[in-house]
């Protein structure tokens, strides 16, 4: 997560935040393909404290990036799944 924070902390525009998040995830996958593969194969368990922290941080990032849409918590989770599937599919095809 530090990798992402270093690149997005100064961004204020929601659209730029989401696009930058997309780009740095793709860049990370290109620079560390094996690590990215392992990360995507690992299923985070919400009842694990460390995994729960990652899930919450990811939700907060996307909630901030998508705040202009006023999504409920359930819709935010749906959006997270769609974004994750889209990004990972794009990276896999590349």
Residue pairs with C-beta under 8 A, 6 or more apart in sequence:
1 54
1 57
3 24
3 28
4 21
4 24
4 25
4 61
7 20
7 24
8 17
8 20
8 21
8 24
8 61
11 17
11 20
14 64
14 65
14 66
14 67
14 68
17 61
17 64
17 65
18 62
18 65
18 66
21 61
21 65
22 87
25 87
25 91
26 87
26 90
26 91
26 94
28 36
29 36
29 91
30 94
36 91
40 88
44 51
44 54
44 55
45 51
46 52
46 55
58 80
59 76
59 77
59 80
62 76
62 79
62 80
62 83
63 71
63 76
66 76
66 79
69 79
71 79
